[in-house]
Amino acid sequence: MCEDFLFVYGKLRQHFDSEISRLFFNHARNVGPALFQGRLYQIAHYPGAVPSDDPQEQIVGHLLALPTEEPLWRAIDEYEGIGPDFSEPFEYERCKMPVSLEDGTQVEAWLYIYRHDLSNSDRIPHGDYFRFLQVAPL
């Protein structure tokens, strides 16, 4: 079976008890904690990630492996507001980017990059949305 990696950094992470996160963790192979070189922002009641050229800027997340042909990919696109039922420009774009595992291994993984203006959004400097919510719950 062919698999693709998915890096999740927001409410799809294992720490969040939601129907959609349970769906992914019940139907995906749990690879483990991972980091993405980027900046994390609080958009509304959810986060948005953008890539960064600075290796010090890291987003904390989790890596999952999903079957390539799995309908879960359609479900996550819909969850992120991408697809024919949504009007463009989409808030997010699913992109394949390098992420690092705890042991330093780099893999290419799909993740959702925020595409809209961030000038009025608060940056989460430590890059960990779970930690941010523990400090500032919504």
KOLGU-443698 format. One record per residue (C-alpha): residue in three letters; chain; x, y, z. Coordinates in Angstrom, 1 decimal, m for minus. Layout:
<pts>
<pt res="ALA" chain="A" x="X" y="Y" z="Z"/>
...
</pts>
This chain:
<pts>
<pt res="MET" chain="A" x="0.0" y="0.0" z="0.0"/>
<pt res="CYS" chain="A" x="1.3" y="3.4" z="m0.9"/>
<pt res="GLU" chain="A" x="1.3" y="6.1" z="1.7"/>
<pt res="ASP" chain="A" x="1.6" y="9.9" z="1.8"/>
<pt res="PHE" chain="A" x="2.7" y="11.8" z="4.9"/>
<pt res="LEU" chain="A" x="0.5" y="14.5" z="6.5"/>
<pt res="PHE" chain="A" x="1.9" y="17.0" z="9.0"/>
<pt res="VAL" chain="A" x="m0.8" y="18.4" z="11.3"/>
<pt res="TYR" chain="A" x="m0.1" y="21.4" z="13.5"/>
<pt res="GLY" chain="A" x="m3.4" y="22.6" z="14.8"/>
<pt res="LYS" chain="A" x="m6.7" y="21.1" z="15.9"/>
<pt res="LEU" chain="A" x="m6.0" y="17.9" z="14.0"/>
<pt res="ARG" chain="A" x="m3.1" y="17.1" z="16.4"/>
<pt res="GLN" chain="A" x="m3.5" y="14.1" z="18.7"/>
<pt res="HIS" chain="A" x="m3.9" y="16.4" z="21.8"/>
<pt res="PHE" chain="A" x="m7.3" y="17.6" z="20.5"/>
<pt res="ASP" chain="A" x="m10.3" y="15.5" z="21.1"/>
<pt res="SER" chain="A" x="m12.5" y="16.2" z="18.1"/>
<pt res="GLU" chain="A" x="m14.4" y="14.0" z="15.7"/>
<pt res="ILE" chain="A" x="m12.0" y="14.9" z="12.8"/>
<pt res="SER" chain="A" x="m8.8" y="14.3" z="14.8"/>
<pt res="ARG" chain="A" x="m10.2" y="10.9" z="16.0"/>
<pt res="LEU" chain="A" x="m11.0" y="10.0" z="12.4"/>
<pt res="PHE" chain="A" x="m7.4" y="10.6" z="11.3"/>
<pt res="PHE" chain="A" x="m5.7" y="8.9" z="14.3"/>
<pt res="ASN" chain="A" x="m8.0" y="5.9" z="13.9"/>
<pt res="HIS" chain="A" x="m7.4" y="5.6" z="10.1"/>
<pt res="ALA" chain="A" x="m3.8" y="6.7" z="9.7"/>
<pt res="ARG" chain="A" x="m0.5" y="5.3" z="10.8"/>
<pt res="ASN" chain="A" x="0.9" y="7.4" z="13.6"/>
<pt res="VAL" chain="A" x="4.5" y="8.3" z="12.7"/>
<pt res="GLY" chain="A" x="5.2" y="10.7" z="15.6"/>
<pt res="PRO" chain="A" x="6.1" y="14.2" z="16.6"/>
<pt res="ALA" chain="A" x="7.6" y="16.4" z="13.9"/>
<pt res="LEU" chain="A" x="8.7" y="20.0" z="13.1"/>
<pt res="PHE" chain="A" x="8.2" y="22.2" z="10.1"/>
<pt res="GLN" chain="A" x="10.4" y="25.2" z="9.4"/>
<pt res="GLY" chain="A" x="7.8" y="28.0" z="9.5"/>
<pt res="ARG" chain="A" x="5.9" y="30.6" z="11.5"/>
<pt res="LEU" chain="A" x="2.6" y="29.9" z="13.2"/>
<pt res="TYR" chain="A" x="m0.2" y="32.5" z="13.6"/>
<pt res="GLN" chain="A" x="m3.5" y="32.6" z="15.4"/>
<pt res="ILE" chain="A" x="m6.0" y="33.4" z="12.6"/>
<pt res="ALA" chain="A" x="m9.4" y="33.3" z="14.4"/>
<pt res="HIS" chain="A" x="m10.2" y="30.2" z="16.5"/>
<pt res="TYR" chain="A" x="m7.6" y="28.2" z="14.5"/>
<pt res="PRO" chain="A" x="m3.9" y="28.5" z="13.5"/>
<pt res="GLY" chain="A" x="m2.3" y="29.1" z="10.2"/>
<pt res="ALA" chain="A" x="1.3" y="28.2" z="9.1"/>
<pt res="VAL" chain="A" x="3.6" y="29.8" z="6.6"/>
<pt res="PRO" chain="A" x="7.1" y="28.6" z="5.6"/>
<pt res="SER" chain="A" x="10.2" y="30.5" z="6.9"/>
<pt res="ASP" chain="A" x="13.7" y="30.8" z="5.7"/>
<pt res="ASP" chain="A" x="14.9" y="30.9" z="9.3"/>
<pt res="PRO" chain="A" x="15.9" y="27.5" z="10.7"/>
<pt res="GLN" chain="A" x="15.1" y="28.9" z="14.2"/>
<pt res="GLU" chain="A" x="11.5" y="29.2" z="13.4"/>
<pt res="GLN" chain="A" x="9.9" y="25.8" z="13.9"/>
<pt res="ILE" chain="A" x="6.3" y="24.7" z="14.1"/>
<pt res="VAL" chain="A" x="5.5" y="21.8" z="16.4"/>
<pt res="GLY" chain="A" x="3.2" y="19.2" z="14.9"/>
<pt res="HIS" chain="A" x="2.6" y="15.5" z="14.3"/>
<pt res="LEU" chain="A" x="3.3" y="13.3" z="11.3"/>
<pt res="LEU" chain="A" x="0.7" y="10.8" z="10.1"/>
<pt res="ALA" chain="A" x="0.9" y="8.4" z="7.1"/>
<pt res="LEU" chain="A" x="m2.3" y="7.9" z="5.1"/>
<pt res="PRO" chain="A" x="m3.0" y="5.6" z="2.2"/>
<pt res="THR" chain="A" x="m2.5" y="7.6" z="m1.0"/>
<pt res="GLU" chain="A" x="m5.9" y="6.8" z="m2.4"/>
<pt res="GLU" chain="A" x="m7.7" y="7.1" z="0.9"/>
<pt res="PRO" chain="A" x="m10.9" y="9.3" z="1.0"/>
<pt res="LEU" chain="A" x="m9.5" y="10.8" z="4.2"/>
<pt res="TRP" chain="A" x="m7.6" y="13.2" z="1.9"/>
<pt res="ARG" chain="A" x="m10.9" y="14.6" z="0.6"/>
<pt res="ALA" chain="A" x="m12.2" y="14.9" z="4.1"/>
<pt res="ILE" chain="A" x="m9.2" y="16.9" z="5.3"/>
<pt res="ASP" chain="A" x="m9.4" y="19.2" z="2.2"/>
<pt res="GLU" chain="A" x="m13.0" y="19.8" z="3.1"/>
<pt res="TYR" chain="A" x="m12.2" y="20.4" z="6.7"/>
<pt res="GLU" chain="A" x="m9.6" y="23.0" z="5.6"/>
<pt res="GLY" chain="A" x="m12.0" y="24.6" z="3.2"/>
<pt res="ILE" chain="A" x="m10.5" y="23.5" z="m0.1"/>
<pt res="GLY" chain="A" x="m12.4" y="22.0" z="m3.0"/>
<pt res="PRO" chain="A" x="m15.4" y="22.5" z="m5.3"/>
<pt res="ASP" chain="A" x="m17.8" y="23.4" z="m2.5"/>
<pt res="PHE" chain="A" x="m15.7" y="26.4" z="m1.5"/>
<pt res="SER" chain="A" x="m15.0" y="29.7" z="m3.2"/>
<pt res="GLU" chain="A" x="m11.6" y="30.8" z="m4.2"/>
<pt res="PRO" chain="A" x="m9.2" y="32.1" z="m3.0"/>
<pt res="PHE" chain="A" x="m9.0" y="29.3" z="m0.5"/>
<pt res="GLU" chain="A" x="m7.6" y="30.2" z="3.0"/>
<pt res="TYR" chain="A" x="m5.2" y="27.2" z="2.8"/>
<pt res="GLU" chain="A" x="m3.3" y="25.4" z="0.2"/>
<pt res="ARG" chain="A" x="m2.1" y="21.8" z="0.6"/>
<pt res="CYS" chain="A" x="1.6" y="21.8" z="m0.2"/>
<pt res="LYS" chain="A" x="4.3" y="19.2" z="0.0"/>
<pt res="MET" chain="A" x="7.1" y="20.5" z="2.2"/>
<pt res="PRO" chain="A" x="10.1" y="19.0" z="4.2"/>
<pt res="VAL" chain="A" x="9.4" y="18.2" z="7.9"/>
<pt res="SER" chain="A" x="11.8" y="16.8" z="10.5"/>
<pt res="LEU" chain="A" x="11.2" y="13.9" z="12.8"/>
<pt res="GLU" chain="A" x="12.5" y="13.8" z="16.3"/>
<pt res="ASP" chain="A" x="15.6" y="11.9" z="15.2"/>
<pt res="GLY" chain="A" x="16.4" y="14.5" z="12.6"/>
<pt res="THR" chain="A" x="15.2" y="12.5" z="9.6"/>
<pt res="GLN" chain="A" x="13.6" y="14.7" z="7.0"/>
<pt res="VAL" chain="A" x="10.6" y="13.6" z="5.0"/>
<pt res="GLU" chain="A" x="8.3" y="15.3" z="2.4"/>
<pt res="ALA" chain="A" x="4.9" y="15.7" z="3.9"/>
<pt res="TRP" chain="A" x="1.6" y="17.4" z="2.9"/>
<pt res="LEU" chain="A" x="0.6" y="20.3" z="5.1"/>
<pt res="TYR" chain="A" x="m1.8" y="23.2" z="4.9"/>
<pt res="ILE" chain="A" x="m0.2" y="26.6" z="4.3"/>
<pt res="TYR" chain="A" x="m2.2" y="29.7" z="5.1"/>
<pt res="ARG" chain="A" x="m2.6" y="32.0" z="2.0"/>
<pt res="HIS" chain="A" x="m4.3" y="35.1" z="3.2"/>
<pt res="ASP" chain="A" x="m3.0" y="38.3" z="4.8"/>
<pt res="LEU" chain="A" x="m1.5" y="37.9" z="8.2"/>
<pt res="SER" chain="A" x="m0.9" y="41.5" z="9.1"/>
<pt res="ASN" chain="A" x="m3.8" y="41.5" z="11.7"/>
<pt res="SER" chain="A" x="m3.0" y="38.1" z="13.0"/>
<pt res="ASP" chain="A" x="m1.0" y="37.3" z="16.2"/>
<pt res="ARG" chain="A" x="2.2" y="35.3" z="15.8"/>
<pt res="ILE" chain="A" x="2.7" y="32.3" z="18.0"/>
<pt res="PRO" chain="A" x="6.4" y="32.6" z="18.5"/>
<pt res="HIS" chain="A" x="7.1" y="29.2" z="20.0"/>
<pt res="GLY" chain="A" x="5.3" y="27.5" z="17.2"/>
<pt res="ASP" chain="A" x="3.2" y="25.1" z="19.3"/>
<pt res="TYR" chain="A" x="m0.5" y="25.6" z="19.0"/>
<pt res="PHE" chain="A" x="m1.3" y="23.1" z="21.8"/>
<pt res="ARG" chain="A" x="1.0" y="25.0" z="24.2"/>
<pt res="PHE" chain="A" x="m0.5" y="28.3" z="23.0"/>
<pt res="LEU" chain="A" x="m4.1" y="27.1" z="23.9"/>
<pt res="GLN" chain="A" x="m3.0" y="26.0" z="27.3"/>
<pt res="VAL" chain="A" x="m1.8" y="29.6" z="28.0"/>
<pt res="ALA" chain="A" x="m4.6" y="31.4" z="26.1"/>
<pt res="PRO" chain="A" x="m7.6" y="29.1" z="25.6"/>
<pt res="LEU" chain="A" x="m10.2" y="30.2" z="23.1"/>
</pts>
